[in-house]
Amino acid sequence: MEKEPLKYFFPNFVKDTDIMVIFHFLECYLFQNLFSSPIENSLLNECKVLDVGCGPGTWLLDLAATYSSARFFGIDLFPIFPKEIKPSNVEFRQGDVLNTLPYDDNTFDYVHQANMLSVFTIEEWFFVIQELIRVCKPGGYIEFSEPELAVKTGPVLSRFYDALVTLSDSRNVKIRISNEIIKTLVSLSTVRNVDYKISTVTLGAKKGGNAGQAYMDIHDGYFLNDPMPETLCKFMGTTKEGYLKLFKEAKKEVNETFAPNCEIYRIWCQKI
């Protein structure tokens, strides 16, 4: 029996391709590459790469332009990826990872997943990790890329973060997921060489420059796209109008008094 179709935590955010593309380029700028797993040599040959939750396919298209000998596959619940105009070494399909990936065991040399922190419950994360491992070849790599909420924030922005954590907990979604991914991978006997890198960006243009402004734009999309204002305002004890006013104050706080440091994790492991 198929599981209930995956329900994105913030449906309009994950379908907002502009925000997803901004995150992609910000991450590449911060890490100075498209990946952190040691797969360069494989990509120069005829390897197969899968991106789960590929969105508009920006990450895959960038890789395909550089590594023409490799083959790239993307899958997402929402078909917002290119359907006609795309490189010949890229294929996209619609699908839900929670109903198992439509690929055989040991198919891909490299499996990638990014920016899914608000999508899965804690139990679903364990299933998803196992699925990514299943379709990866022995000796291949699995890589995750996830942003983390800043721990130290000013009093206004902290109201939004606290409400987001409360909302997440009510849905059994762990919004700070990176360390849980690391712990899960370390506990599994099917993978080895678990490793990670952290890149930090200061929120807002004043202290964070262009990168900080890009991450502020992501915050705008995250907190201002429907249904977030209607949903979070209830957890903050205010109206939608009050919520929007508070968010303006939070942005002012970031630019004038307290600009928090935000982290993005890249986590990878090798299948045994």
Backbone torsions as a table, in degrees:
resi	resn	phi	psi	omega
1	MET	NA	133.4	178.7
2	GLU	-72.4	146.2	175.7
3	LYS	-74.5	162.0	175.4
4	GLU	-58.1	136.8	-178.7
5	PRO	-53.2	142.3	-179.2
6	LEU	-56.6	131.9	177.7
7	LYS	-111.8	113.8	179.1
8	TYR	-65.9	138.7	-176.7
9	PHE	-61.4	-44.7	179.3
10	PHE	-123.1	82.9	-168.2
11	PRO	-56.9	-40.2	-178.3
12	ASN	-73.7	-27.9	178.9
13	PHE	-68.1	-47.2	-175.2
14	VAL	-71.2	-18.3	176.2
15	LYS	-95.2	-0.3	178.9
16	ASP	-84.5	94.8	-172.6
17	THR	-65.5	-30.4	178.9
18	ASP	-59.8	-46.3	179.9
19	ILE	-65.5	-39.5	179.8
20	MET	-64.8	-39.3	178.9
21	VAL	-67.9	-40.2	176.7
22	ILE	-58.4	-45.7	179.9
23	PHE	-61.4	-41.3	-179.9
24	HIS	-58.2	-50.4	-177.0
25	PHE	-71.5	-32.7	175.4
26	LEU	-63.5	-46.3	179.8
27	GLU	-60.9	-45.0	179.7
28	CYS	-62.3	-37.2	178.0
29	TYR	-66.4	-44.7	-176.6
30	LEU	-66.7	-40.5	-178.2
31	PHE	-92.4	-11.3	179.7
32	GLN	62.3	26.9	173.0
33	ASN	-168.6	174.1	-178.2
34	LEU	-90.9	-12.4	-177.4
35	PHE	-157.0	162.1	177.7
36	SER	-119.2	-15.2	175.6
37	SER	-64.0	150.4	179.6
38	PRO	-79.7	70.5	-173.7
39	ILE	-119.6	10.3	-176.8
40	GLU	-54.0	-47.6	-177.9
41	ASN	-63.8	-38.1	178.2
42	SER	-64.4	-40.9	-178.9
43	LEU	-65.8	-27.2	178.7
44	LEU	-75.1	-10.7	177.9
45	ASN	-113.1	-166.8	-173.8
46	GLU	-88.4	59.5	178.7
47	CYS	-87.9	168.9	179.9
48	LYS	-118.4	130.5	-175.4
49	VAL	-121.6	135.3	177.1
50	LEU	-119.5	132.7	173.3
51	ASP	-114.0	114.1	-178.5
52	VAL	-92.8	127.7	-172.7
53	GLY	73.4	48.2	-169.7
54	CYS	-73.1	-13.9	-179.4
55	GLY	57.9	-131.9	-180.0
56	PRO	-75.5	-1.5	174.9
57	GLY	83.1	15.2	-174.5
58	THR	-59.9	-44.5	-178.8
59	TRP	-61.8	-46.4	-179.4
60	LEU	-64.6	-42.6	-178.8
61	LEU	-63.9	-37.6	176.6
62	ASP	-64.5	-44.3	178.8
63	LEU	-64.4	-43.3	-177.2
64	ALA	-62.4	-31.9	179.3
65	ALA	-70.0	-26.3	-178.0
66	THR	-93.7	-38.1	-174.6
67	TYR	-115.4	83.2	-172.5
68	SER	-73.6	-17.2	-179.3
69	SER	-82.3	-21.5	-178.7
70	ALA	-84.1	163.1	176.7
71	ARG	-115.9	137.6	-172.3
72	PHE	-123.4	136.1	-177.4
73	PHE	-129.2	134.1	177.6
74	GLY	-125.8	143.1	178.2
75	ILE	-137.4	138.7	179.8
76	ASP	-154.0	151.1	177.5
77	LEU	-63.7	-36.7	-179.6
78	PHE	-102.6	126.5	-177.6
79	PRO	-80.9	65.5	-179.7
80	ILE	-99.6	9.2	178.6
81	PHE	-86.6	163.6	179.1
82	PRO	-62.8	137.2	-179.1
83	LYS	-107.2	-26.6	-176.1
84	GLU	-116.9	-58.1	-174.6
85	ILE	-90.3	102.7	-179.7
86	LYS	-160.4	160.3	178.4
87	PRO	-61.9	153.5	-177.6
88	SER	-68.0	-18.4	-179.2
89	ASN	-97.0	17.5	178.9
90	VAL	-123.6	133.2	176.2
91	GLU	-129.3	138.0	176.7
92	PHE	-121.6	149.4	173.1
93	ARG	-150.6	155.6	178.9
94	GLN	-89.1	137.6	179.4
95	GLY	-176.8	165.2	-177.1
96	ASP	-119.4	115.8	-177.8
97	VAL	-59.9	-27.8	-178.8
98	LEU	-72.1	-14.6	173.6
99	ASN	-101.4	25.0	-176.7
100	THR	72.6	143.4	178.8
101	LEU	-72.9	139.8	-175.9
102	PRO	-82.0	49.1	-179.8
103	TYR	-136.0	151.5	179.1
104	ASP	-71.0	162.4	173.5
105	ASP	-58.2	148.2	171.2
106	ASN	56.8	45.6	-176.6
107	THR	-95.9	-37.3	-168.6
108	PHE	-112.7	146.9	176.2
109	ASP	-81.4	-23.2	-176.0
110	TYR	-151.0	127.3	-179.9
111	VAL	-121.8	130.6	-171.9
112	HIS	-127.6	143.5	174.4
113	GLN	-148.3	134.8	-175.6
114	ALA	-138.7	146.9	168.6
115	ASN	57.8	50.2	-179.1
116	MET	-117.9	20.0	-173.3
117	LEU	-60.0	-29.9	-176.1
118	SER	-101.7	11.8	-172.9
119	VAL	-96.0	-43.1	-170.5
120	PHE	-108.3	148.8	168.9
121	THR	-73.9	171.0	-179.2
122	ILE	-59.8	-42.3	179.9
123	GLU	-67.3	-39.4	-179.5
124	GLU	-65.8	-33.5	178.3
125	TRP	-58.2	-42.8	-179.5
126	PHE	-62.2	-42.3	178.1
127	PHE	-63.0	-45.2	-178.1
128	VAL	-62.2	-44.7	178.5
129	ILE	-58.8	-43.2	178.8
130	GLN	-63.6	-37.0	178.9
131	GLU	-65.5	-43.1	179.6
132	LEU	-64.0	-38.1	176.8
133	ILE	-66.8	-41.0	-177.5
134	ARG	-57.2	-45.3	-174.6
135	VAL	-83.6	-6.9	177.8
136	CYS	-83.6	143.6	177.1
137	LYS	-73.4	150.6	170.5
138	PRO	-56.6	132.3	-176.1
139	GLY	90.5	-13.1	178.1
140	GLY	-81.7	176.2	-175.3
141	TYR	-120.5	146.2	173.6
142	ILE	-118.2	132.2	-177.5
143	GLU	-133.0	138.6	177.4
144	PHE	-119.7	144.9	174.7
145	SER	-133.0	119.3	-174.9
146	GLU	-139.7	134.7	172.0
147	PRO	-79.1	155.3	177.9
148	GLU	-122.3	142.9	172.9
149	LEU	-65.7	138.8	176.4
150	ALA	-61.5	141.9	179.7
151	VAL	-82.9	-41.9	-179.0
152	LYS	-104.1	113.2	-179.6
153	THR	-133.5	167.3	173.8
154	GLY	-70.7	165.9	-174.2
155	PRO	-62.6	-30.5	-178.4
156	VAL	-78.2	-50.9	178.8
157	LEU	-61.4	-33.6	-179.8
158	SER	-61.9	-28.3	176.9
159	ARG	-63.0	-38.9	178.6
160	PHE	-70.4	-44.2	179.4
161	TYR	-63.8	-43.9	-179.6
162	ASP	-62.6	-41.7	178.7
163	ALA	-65.1	-38.1	179.0
164	LEU	-64.7	-41.9	177.9
165	VAL	-64.7	-42.0	178.8
166	THR	-62.7	-45.3	177.1
167	LEU	-60.6	-44.4	179.8
168	SER	-61.0	-47.1	-179.8
169	ASP	-59.5	-36.7	-179.1
170	SER	-66.4	-20.2	179.9
171	ARG	-109.1	10.9	180.0
172	ASN	61.5	31.1	176.3
173	VAL	-107.4	125.9	179.2
174	LYS	-95.3	108.8	-172.1
175	ILE	-72.9	-27.1	173.3
176	ARG	-100.1	91.3	-166.1
177	ILE	-104.1	-15.8	-169.9
178	SER	-58.9	-47.3	-179.6
179	ASN	-66.0	-29.7	176.7
180	GLU	-68.6	-37.8	176.2
181	ILE	-62.4	-45.3	179.5
182	ILE	-59.8	-47.6	-179.9
183	LYS	-60.1	-41.7	-179.8
184	THR	-64.3	-46.2	-179.3
185	LEU	-62.4	-41.9	179.1
186	VAL	-62.2	-31.9	-176.8
187	SER	-79.1	-13.9	-174.1
188	LEU	-88.0	141.7	178.2
189	SER	-88.0	-3.6	-176.7
190	THR	-92.7	-5.9	179.8
191	VAL	-134.4	162.7	177.6
192	ARG	-144.9	179.8	176.4
193	ASN	53.4	45.7	177.0
194	VAL	-70.7	129.7	-177.7
195	ASP	-149.1	167.2	178.6
196	TYR	-158.1	160.2	172.2
197	LYS	-131.3	149.6	177.5
198	ILE	-123.7	130.7	173.4
199	SER	-117.1	141.6	-173.8
200	THR	-116.8	139.0	175.2
201	VAL	-130.7	135.9	176.0
202	THR	-84.3	126.3	-174.3
203	LEU	-68.5	135.9	176.6
204	GLY	94.6	150.5	-174.8
205	ALA	-71.7	-31.7	-172.6
206	LYS	-61.7	-44.5	-179.6
207	LYS	-107.1	-20.8	-176.6
208	GLY	-103.1	-2.4	179.0
209	GLY	64.6	-150.8	-178.2
210	ASN	-63.7	-38.3	178.7
211	ALA	-64.9	-42.4	178.3
212	GLY	-63.8	-36.6	176.9
213	GLN	-67.8	-40.1	177.7
214	ALA	-60.5	-41.2	180.0
215	TYR	-71.3	-29.6	173.9
216	MET	-67.4	-37.6	175.8
217	ASP	-61.8	-37.8	176.7
218	ILE	-65.2	-41.6	175.8
219	HIS	-59.8	-41.3	177.3
220	ASP	-56.6	-48.5	179.8
221	GLY	-63.8	-39.1	-177.1
222	TYR	-66.1	-46.2	-172.0
223	PHE	-95.9	-17.4	-175.6
224	LEU	-105.2	-21.0	176.7
225	ASN	-69.9	139.1	173.4
226	ASP	-61.5	144.1	9.1
227	PRO	-98.0	17.3	-172.6
228	MET	-60.7	-46.9	-179.6
229	PRO	-57.8	-45.6	-179.9
230	GLU	-64.4	-35.6	-176.6
231	THR	-78.3	-51.2	-173.7
232	LEU	-73.5	-28.2	-177.1
233	CYS	-59.9	-31.1	179.4
234	LYS	-67.7	-34.2	179.2
235	PHE	-78.7	-15.2	-179.2
236	MET	-102.3	0.3	177.8
237	GLY	67.3	37.9	-179.5
238	THR	-143.1	176.3	176.7
239	THR	-89.4	171.8	176.4
240	LYS	-61.3	-40.5	178.8
241	GLU	-64.0	-41.5	177.1
242	GLY	-64.7	-37.1	178.0
243	TYR	-60.5	-49.0	-178.5
244	LEU	-64.0	-36.7	177.1
245	LYS	-66.4	-42.2	178.8
246	LEU	-63.1	-36.8	-179.2
247	PHE	-66.5	-36.0	174.2
248	LYS	-61.7	-39.7	178.0
249	GLU	-66.3	-36.8	178.5
250	ALA	-63.6	-41.4	178.7
251	LYS	-65.7	-38.0	176.9
252	LYS	-65.0	-41.3	177.4
253	GLU	-59.0	-44.9	-179.8
254	VAL	-61.3	-42.9	-175.8
255	ASN	-79.3	-24.5	-172.0
256	GLU	-112.7	-30.8	-172.7
257	THR	-128.4	-42.8	-173.8
258	PHE	-142.0	103.9	178.1
259	ALA	-103.3	105.8	-176.1
260	PRO	-74.6	156.2	172.9
261	ASN	-91.6	127.6	-179.0
262	CYS	-111.7	144.0	-176.0
263	GLU	-113.0	146.9	170.2
264	ILE	-123.0	127.9	-179.4
265	TYR	-99.6	140.5	162.4
266	ARG	-117.9	125.7	-175.5
267	ILE	-126.0	133.5	179.4
268	TRP	-144.0	163.0	178.6
269	CYS	-155.1	167.0	180.0
270	GLN	-114.2	133.3	178.4
271	LYS	-74.9	136.5	178.7
272	ILE	-81.2	NA	NA
